[in-house]
Amino acid sequence: MNVNEIKTLIGKYYEGTTTESEEHQLKAFFASEEVPAELLDEKAFFDAFLMPEPAIPVHLEKHIEHQIDGWNTVEKTVNRRARTVSMRWISGIAASIVLVVSVAIFVNTRADRREYAIQEDTYDNPKDAYAETQRALKLFSSKMNKGLAQISNNKHQNKNKE
């Protein structure tokens, strides 16, 4: 066979229009040692078809079954752990909700028990109330002035130490 015929057969092969005999011709051509340099890439492609099928190990099926069973065991363990973790989250959330509801009920019932002070006037006479207010404000003012004087003394003492 010449190179042009082989190129034509390769084109038909890639289009999917070759017959079985034409495919055998291509395989036989590429199985030979005399392949032109321009078709070496195609030779590598067809050499993959000419390789013998690899031998299957004797106990391959049992080994695969054992491996799959191991994966199933791991998967079941992971599912059980995931279920345990999710149950912990759910129980934690439920406990938090119970705690919040309990505190809310406790605070609400305690608020209902409080006896609110009824606002009453302490003095019947407005002049007495005014006089008492003046006295309280003078007391407050004197205590405030005394505290400010001590602060001022401390500032002066700190400046003298420096």
LINNORQUI-V465805 format. One record per residue. RES is the residue in one letter. SS is DSSP state (H for helix, E for strand, C for the rest). Layout:
res=(RES | RES)
ss=(SS | SS)
This chain:
res=(M | N | V | N | E | I | K | T | L | I | G | K | Y | Y | E | G | T | T | T | E | S | E | E | H | Q | L | K | A | F | F | A | S | E | E | V | P | A | E | L | L | D | E | K | A | F | F | D | A | F | L | M | P | E | P | A | I | P | V | H | L | E | K | H | I | E | H | Q | I | D | G | W | N | T | V | E | K | T | V | N | R | R | A | R | T | V | S | M | R | W | I | S | G | I | A | A | S | I | V | L | V | V | S | V | A | I | F | V | N | T | R | A | D | R | R | E | Y | A | I | Q | E | D | T | Y | D | N | P | K | D | A | Y | A | E | T | Q | R | A | L | K | L | F | S | S | K | M | N | K | G | L | A | Q | I | S | N | N | K | H | Q | N | K | N | K | E)
ss=(C | C | H | H | H | H | H | H | H | H | H | H | H | H | H | C | C | C | C | H | H | H | H | H | H | H | H | H | H | H | H | C | C | C | C | C | H | H | H | H | H | H | H | H | H | H | H | H | H | H | C | C | C | C | C | C | C | C | C | H | H | H | H | H | H | H | H | H | H | H | H | H | H | H | H | H | H | H | H | H | H | H | H | H | H | H | H | H | H | H | H | H | H | H | H | H | H | H | H | H | H | H | H | H | H | H | H | H | H | H | H | H | H | C | C | C | C | C | C | C | C | C | C | C | C | H | H | H | H | H | H | H | H | H | H | H | H | H | H | H | H | H | H | H | H | H | H | H | H | H | H | H | H | H | H | H | H | H | H | H | H | C)
